[in-house]
Amino acid sequence: MEIQISSCEHLMYVSEIQQEMYDSAQRRGTGIAKRSIEYLSKKISDGNAVIATENGEWVGFCYIETWSHGQFVANSGLIVSPNFRNRGVATLIKNKVFELSREKYPSAKIFGLTTGLAVMKINSDLGYKPVIYSELTQDEEFWSGCKNCVNYEILMKKERKNCLCTAMLFVPGNDKVNEVGNKQPENKYNNE
């Protein structure tokens, strides 16, 4: 399997990726915002996505987008082809897209919204922390991207303060926010 930063050579996969994003959201009944072929094609051709392939078949995909004049970066649209699920592909793709985000926008806060427990675990391992929605970009264009989500009505009823998605944030250079590791106190009552 090959995991690379996207380029025009990967445009041949865009229809399959878009369809799987839609199908996955339908199967799970969760909110993956629908993206157009044009939108995804631009992400791919501009090198703002990561794509995994194997023997000419697409395996997985994720893209980055910037908000608030580059102060925030979102890693969005993580999808793995059904034929390659449960093999750790999502983790590999998220690691690569996280590296791409840090390389292109080293001082930006990186965030994500997800309903998926597996994605929350991957984000947590990368140093993201759960946050309230007010900690995320307030860019209107970002929030309008939620309009295609099945949960958009909930988001609006809650005045964009929360929804079914968990918000997670990585703040570069902020060790207090990004501390990763087991912080359990030592068991002083352990009888050995």
N, C-alpha and C positions, 0 to 999 in steps of 0.2 A: 504494500500500500504506500502511496505517495501523498504527502500533505504539503501543499504549496500555497504561496500567495497567488491569488487569481490573476489571470491575464485574458486577453481576447481569445486565446486558444480554448478556454473553458466555456465560452458562450454556448457551445453545443449542448450543454447540460441544463441551461436555464429553465426550459419548459418543464423538465422532469423535476427540478428542484422546487419550482413554484407549485406544481401540482402536489408534490409530497407534503409541502408546508400546509396546503389547504386540506388535503386528505387527513393528515395527522391531527390537525385541529378538530376536524369533524369527528374522527374516531374517539378522541379523548374528551371532546366537549369542552375544551379549554381555549383560552384566548391567545391564539397566535394571529397577530395582525396580518392581513393579506397584503402582499406586495405585488406590484405589477411586473410584467416581464421587462418593461423598459427600466424600471427602478433597479431590479436585480441585475439586469444586463450592465447598467452603468457601474454598479458596485464591482462587478466582476472585471469589466474592462479597465476600470481605474485602479485596479490593484487594492481595492478596499474590502477584500473578502479572502477567506481561506477556503480551499476546496481540497477534499481528499478523493483520490481516484485509485482504482485497482483494475488492471487489465482493460483499460478503456471504458470502465463503468464508473459513474460517480458514486461515491461512498458517503460523503458528508459535506456540510457547508455551513458557514457562518460569516456575517459581514459586520463591518464597523461603520458607524456614522457619528458625526460630530454635532454638538449643540452648543448654544450660548457662546458663539464665536470661538470654538475650540476649547472652552473651559471644561466641557464634558464630552466623553466618548462612550457610546453604547456598543456593546457586542450583541448583535441581534440575529434573529432568524436561524438559530442553531437547529439543524435538521440532519438526521442520519437516515440513509436509505434502509428500508425494512430488512433487506437481505444482510445488512452488516450491523444490526443492533446487538447489544449485549456483548460487545467485544472491546469496549473501552475507547471506541472511536470518538465519541463526544468529548471525552476528556482530552484526547490528543488535539482535537480541533480547537477546543476552548483555550488550551495552553498556547497554541500557535497564534490564534487571533488576539489573545491577551498580549503576547510578545509584539505582534504587529502594532497594536494600539499604543503600547509603551514606547515603541521605536518611533512611530510617526508623531505622537503627541505626548512626550515625556512628562509634561507638567499637568496634563488633564486628569480630572477625576474620571474613573471608569465605572459605569453603572449598568445595571440590568434589572429588568422586571421579568419575573417568571412565576408560573404556577407549578413548575416541575421540580420535584424533590431532588432528582438526579442533578439538575442544573444548579440548584441551591448548594448541593454538596461540592460540586466542581468549583463554583464561585468561592465558596468558603475556603476550600483548599488553596485557592489563588490569593487569598487575603482580603476578599470582599467581606463586608459586614452588613447585616440587615439594618436598614434605616427607614425613617418615615419619608413619605413622598416629598415633603417640602425640602429635603436634602438634595433632591435631584434637580436637573435642569427645569427651569420654568418656561422654557422656550415653547411658545404656542404651537409651532410646527411639530415638535415632538409629540405633544399630547394629541394633536389632530391625527397623528399616525395610529392612535388607538381606536379611531372611529370604525375600522373594519373588524375589530375584536368583538367576540360574542358578549363580552362583559362591559362594553363601553357604557351602557345605560347605568350600570352599577357605579362606575367611575364618576359619571356626571352627577348622579344622585348624592354621592359622597363628596361633591365639590372638589374632586381630584386630590383629596386628602388620603384616600386609600381605595383599594379594590381587592380583587381576589389574588392578584399578583403580589409577590413579595419583592420589595425594592432592596437591592443590594448595591453597595458602593465600595470602591477601592480608592483611597486617597494617597497619591504618591508622597513619600517622605513623611507620612504621619504614622509613626510606629504605634501610637496609642489606638488609632482607629484600625490599623491593619494587623495588629498582633495575631500571629497564627501559632497554634500549639495548644497543648493540653495544660490548662492553668488550674487543674484540680489541686487542692491542698493535700499535702502528704498525710497519710493515715497514721496518726500517732498511736493508735490503739491496736496496731497490727501485732498479733502474738506470733512470733516466729518460732 
